Amino acid sequence: MLNDPVLVNDWHVVAYAPNLKEGKPLAARLLEEDIVLWRVGERIHAWRDLCIHRGTRLSLGKVENDTLICPYHGWTYNEEGQCIRIPAHPNQQPPAKACAKVYQAQEKYGWIWVTPGNPRKDVPEFPQWDDQSFHKIHCGPYTFKASGPRAIENFLDVTHFPFVHQGYLGDPNFPEINDYEAEISPDGVVARDIMVWQPDPDGSGKGAYVTYTYTVTRPLTAYFVKSSEGPRFAMYFTVTPVAQDTSIAWTYVAMDYENKPDEEIRAFEDMITWQDVPIVESQRPELLPLDLQAELHLRSDRTAIAYRKWLSQIGLTFGTA
C-alpha cells in the first residue's frame, strides 16, 4: 500500500453499496492495495485481498455461514479475519498468524467506505443527504487515468465551463468570473459566491448568472451548492485514490426540484464528466504541483490556489509534485 499518512488515515469510497451482495465477495482497489469486501447482514468487512496460504485472491471465493472461504484450498476465515479451518488438515488448529489483514469499513450515502489507518474524523459530511427536501441522484463511478488531486481541482474549476462544457454549463461569450475569496482553514477550503453564466442552470431553458459556493472537506472530497435564489442544487464529489495515476470519481446530484427523470440527469452528468476526463488526463505534469511558482495563476484561480496551499499545509504527498 502506498504510504501517505494523510490518505491512509482517511475514509475512501471503494464500492457502490447495492453492488455488495450478501454471500458474494467483491473486489476493490485502494492506494495500490487489492481489497476484498464481503457482507454479513448489516456488517461489512474489508480485508487485504490475499489468502495467507498461497496468495490467492479471497474475492474469488465465497461466503458461507458467516465465513469467507478461499477458492484455492478452502481455507476458511471468520469475521475477525482469523483462519478457523484448513480442509486438508481438518483436525489441526490453524496457526494464529493465519489471519487476514483487516481494515475498517462502513456504509454511508449508499457507498462502502474503507480506511487503511486510524482516521481522526468520520466519513466526510454530505450536507444535503439528510435533508428530505433534496432529491439525490447517484452518478458514476468515473475512472480517470490521472491523479486524485487533479480530478478534484478540475471539479473546483468553473472557468473551464464555457470551453469544455460549451452550451451546457457555460458560454464562450460570457467567460468572465467575478472577484471572490477562498478561505483556508485546518478543515479545508471554502470559496463563496462564485458567479458564472450558464445557458440553462435550472432546466427552464433560460440562461442566467448563478452563484455557487465550493467546499473542500478532505483532500479528495468536495461539494458545491447553488447559493443564488431559485431552485436549490448541489453536487457531492469524492475520488478514490486507486494509484498515483488512476482515480475513480463518485458523485451525487442533489436538487429540491424535479423536472427530469433520474436517468436523464444521470446521462447528463455522464456526458459532462466524459468531457472532463480527456482534459484532466492530458494535464502535465501528471501530479498536481503544490509549488505555486510552477504554473501561472490568476484571481479566477483562487479556489485552486487555496486547495494547493491547503494540501501543502496538511502534508499530502500522494498525487502531488
SELOZA-171357 format. One line per 8 residues: number of its first residue (from 0); their letters; for each residue x, y, z of C-alpha. Coordinates in steps of 0.05 Angstrom, whole numbers, plus 5000, padded with zeros to 4 digits. Layout:
<atoms>
NUM> A> X,Y,Z ~ ...
</atoms>
This chain:
<atoms>
0> MLNDPVLV> 5000,5000,5000 ~ 5024,5070,4983 ~ 5049,5104,5046 ~ 5016,5173,5050 ~ 4994,5184,5123 ~ 4943,5236,5103 ~ 4905,5188,5058 ~ 4919,5125,5097
8> NDWHVVAY> 4885,5157,5156 ~ 4823,5179,5118 ~ 4759,5147,5091 ~ 4752,5129,5018 ~ 4695,5102,4976 ~ 4712,5035,4945 ~ 4644,5009,4921 ~ 4571,5025,4909
16> APNLKEGK> 4536,4991,4967 ~ 4480,4958,4927 ~ 4534,4920,4888 ~ 4558,4885,4951 ~ 4510,4826,4956 ~ 4507,4781,5017 ~ 4541,4715,5002 ~ 4586,4742,4946
24> PLAARLLE> 4653,4777,4957 ~ 4670,4839,4917 ~ 4740,4861,4895 ~ 4763,4934,4901 ~ 4829,4972,4899 ~ 4854,5029,4942 ~ 4923,5062,4945 ~ 4951,5005,4902
32> EDIVLWRV> 4925,4953,4950 ~ 4875,4899,4928 ~ 4817,4894,4977 ~ 4761,4843,4986 ~ 4694,4867,5011 ~ 4642,4820,5039 ~ 4577,4828,5077 ~ 4543,4791,5134
40> GERIHAWR> 4476,4824,5145 ~ 4490,4897,5161 ~ 4563,4883,5177 ~ 4613,4899,5122 ~ 4683,4872,5121 ~ 4743,4899,5083 ~ 4808,4858,5081 ~ 4871,4855,5041
48> DLCIHRGT> 4850,4811,4982 ~ 4900,4756,4997 ~ 4896,4687,5027 ~ 4955,4679,5075 ~ 4968,4608,5049 ~ 4986,4616,4976 ~ 4967,4687,4960 ~ 4902,4674,4923
56> RLSLGKVE> 4850,4729,4917 ~ 4797,4718,4970 ~ 4749,4758,4927 ~ 4746,4696,4882 ~ 4719,4655,4940 ~ 4651,4651,4973 ~ 4615,4669,5037 ~ 4582,4613,5077
64> NDTLICPY> 4558,4611,5149 ~ 4587,4680,5165 ~ 4656,4660,5140 ~ 4697,4676,5078 ~ 4726,4615,5042 ~ 4787,4617,4997 ~ 4774,4588,4928 ~ 4842,4553,4923
72> HGWTYNEE> 4847,4506,4983 ~ 4784,4523,5022 ~ 4818,4559,5079 ~ 4761,4588,5119 ~ 4764,4656,5155 ~ 4717,4682,5209 ~ 4692,4754,5212 ~ 4753,4775,5252
80> GQCIRIPA> 4799,4752,5196 ~ 4825,4691,5232 ~ 4831,4625,5194 ~ 4789,4574,5232 ~ 4791,4514,5185 ~ 4842,4483,5138 ~ 4805,4428,5099 ~ 4868,4388,5083
88> HPNQQPPA> 4881,4382,5158 ~ 4811,4384,5190 ~ 4837,4364,5259 ~ 4892,4415,5261 ~ 4883,4482,5295 ~ 4902,4537,5245 ~ 4962,4578,5270 ~ 4948,4647,5299
96> KACAKVYQ> 4988,4680,5244 ~ 4939,4652,5192 ~ 4900,4717,5195 ~ 4877,4765,5141 ~ 4896,4839,5142 ~ 4833,4874,5166 ~ 4812,4946,5151 ~ 4755,4988,5179
104> AQEKYGWI> 4694,4994,5134 ~ 4625,5025,5137 ~ 4566,5040,5092 ~ 4544,5112,5084 ~ 4509,5152,5029 ~ 4498,5086,4992 ~ 4573,5075,4986 ~ 4623,5029,5020
112> WVTPGNPR> 4678,5070,5054 ~ 4744,5039,5076 ~ 4803,5067,5115 ~ 4870,5032,5118 ~ 4890,5071,5180 ~ 4861,5105,5241 ~ 4826,5169,5220 ~ 4811,5224,5270
120> KDVPEFPQ> 4748,5243,5232 ~ 4688,5204,5207 ~ 4666,5199,5134 ~ 4664,5269,5104 ~ 4598,5306,5111 ~ 4546,5308,5055 ~ 4503,5366,5079 ~ 4442,5351,5035
128> WDDQSFHK> 4439,5276,5050 ~ 4391,5280,5109 ~ 4352,5340,5081 ~ 4288,5308,5056 ~ 4273,5368,5011 ~ 4331,5347,4967 ~ 4325,5290,4916 ~ 4391,5253,4910
136> IHCGPYTF> 4414,5220,4845 ~ 4475,5175,4845 ~ 4522,5183,4786 ~ 4584,5146,4765 ~ 4633,5117,4780 ~ 4680,5150,4731 ~ 4752,5128,4720 ~ 4806,5180,4708
144> KASGPRAI> 4876,5160,4686 ~ 4901,5217,4728 ~ 4918,5233,4800 ~ 4863,5245,4851 ~ 4882,5317,4866 ~ 4880,5333,4791 ~ 4808,5306,4788 ~ 4787,5346,4849
152> ENFLDVTH> 4818,5411,4824 ~ 4780,5403,4758 ~ 4716,5395,4798 ~ 4732,5461,4834 ~ 4747,5499,4769 ~ 4689,5539,4739 ~ 4730,5577,4688 ~ 4731,5517,4641
160> FPFVHQGY> 4655,5514,4636 ~ 4649,5559,4573 ~ 4700,5518,4535 ~ 4699,5445,4557 ~ 4624,5446,4570 ~ 4602,5498,4518 ~ 4526,5502,4512 ~ 4515,5460,4574
168> LGDPNFPE> 4549,5493,4634 ~ 4578,5555,4601 ~ 4580,5601,4541 ~ 4645,5628,4509 ~ 4610,5695,4502 ~ 4605,5701,4578 ~ 4671,5674,4605 ~ 4683,5727,4659
176> INDYEAEI> 4688,5707,4731 ~ 4673,5755,4787 ~ 4723,5772,4842 ~ 4713,5725,4902 ~ 4751,5700,4962 ~ 4774,5629,4980 ~ 4786,5616,5054 ~ 4834,5563,5081
184> SPDGVVAR> 4824,5532,5150 ~ 4853,5469,5182 ~ 4789,5433,5160 ~ 4793,5451,5086 ~ 4775,5506,5036 ~ 4712,5547,5025 ~ 4703,5591,4963 ~ 4639,5632,4968
192> DIMVWQPD> 4596,5669,4917 ~ 4629,5648,4853 ~ 4585,5676,4797 ~ 4582,5643,4728 ~ 4537,5650,4667 ~ 4501,5585,4649 ~ 4456,5571,4589 ~ 4404,5531,4627
200> PDGSGKGA> 4420,5527,4702 ~ 4352,5502,4727 ~ 4322,5465,4668 ~ 4277,5524,4648 ~ 4313,5535,4582 ~ 4334,5605,4602 ~ 4406,5628,4613 ~ 4425,5665,4676
208> YVTYTYTV> 4481,5683,4723 ~ 4486,5633,4780 ~ 4525,5637,4844 ~ 4559,5577,4876 ~ 4597,5562,4940 ~ 4650,5507,4936 ~ 4675,5469,4997 ~ 4734,5421,5003
216> TRPLTAYF> 4727,5378,5066 ~ 4781,5326,5053 ~ 4840,5321,5004 ~ 4796,5281,4956 ~ 4725,5302,4975 ~ 4689,5367,4956 ~ 4620,5393,4942 ~ 4585,5455,4916
224> VKSSEGPR> 4518,5486,4930 ~ 4479,5537,4890 ~ 4476,5598,4935 ~ 4436,5645,4890 ~ 4360,5650,4893 ~ 4314,5600,4860 ~ 4313,5524,4858 ~ 4369,5494,4900
232> FAMYFTVT> 4422,5449,4870 ~ 4484,5415,4899 ~ 4536,5364,4879 ~ 4579,5319,4923 ~ 4643,5292,4892 ~ 4693,5244,4922 ~ 4752,5209,4890 ~ 4782,5141,4905
240> PVAQDTSI> 4858,5142,4900 ~ 4868,5075,4865 ~ 4940,5091,4845 ~ 4983,5152,4831 ~ 4956,5155,4760 ~ 4887,5124,4769 ~ 4827,5153,4804 ~ 4753,5135,4809
248> AWTYVAMD> 4703,5191,4820 ~ 4636,5181,4854 ~ 4582,5234,4851 ~ 4514,5253,4878 ~ 4470,5306,4848 ~ 4421,5337,4899 ~ 4364,5382,4879 ~ 4299,5406,4911
256> YENKPDEE> 4262,5406,4845 ~ 4247,5351,4795 ~ 4238,5367,4722 ~ 4271,5307,4690 ~ 4275,5232,4705 ~ 4336,5208,4743 ~ 4361,5172,4681 ~ 4365,5237,4642
264> IRAFEDMI> 4401,5273,4698 ~ 4450,5216,4704 ~ 4461,5215,4629 ~ 4475,5290,4631 ~ 4526,5281,4687 ~ 4558,5224,4649 ~ 4566,5268,4587 ~ 4595,5326,4628
272> TWQDVPIV> 4645,5280,4663 ~ 4667,5246,4599 ~ 4681,5316,4571 ~ 4725,5329,4632 ~ 4763,5263,4632 ~ 4807,5273,4570 ~ 4824,5343,4593 ~ 4846,5321,4662
280> ESQRPELL> 4883,5261,4634 ~ 4922,5307,4587 ~ 4948,5354,4641 ~ 5023,5357,4652 ~ 5056,5347,4699 ~ 5011,5288,4716 ~ 5020,5303,4791 ~ 4989,5366,4818
288> PLDLQAEL> 5043,5419,4830 ~ 5039,5447,4901 ~ 5094,5498,4886 ~ 5054,5558,4864 ~ 5113,5582,4823 ~ 5108,5521,4777 ~ 5047,5547,4739 ~ 5014,5614,4725
296> HLRSDRTA> 4954,5635,4768 ~ 4901,5689,4762 ~ 4849,5714,4812 ~ 4798,5668,4779 ~ 4842,5610,4802 ~ 4834,5627,4876 ~ 4798,5563,4894 ~ 4853,5521,4862
304> IAYRKWLS> 4907,5563,4895 ~ 4874,5554,4963 ~ 4867,5479,4951 ~ 4940,5472,4933 ~ 4962,5513,4993 ~ 4918,5471,5039 ~ 4945,5406,5011 ~ 5015,5432,5024
312> QIGLTFGT> 4997,5452,5095 ~ 4969,5383,5114 ~ 5028,5347,5082 ~ 4995,5308,5025 ~ 5046,5274,4981 ~ 5002,5226,4941 ~ 4986,5253,4872 ~ 5025,5317,4882
320> A> 5091,5345,4859
</atoms>
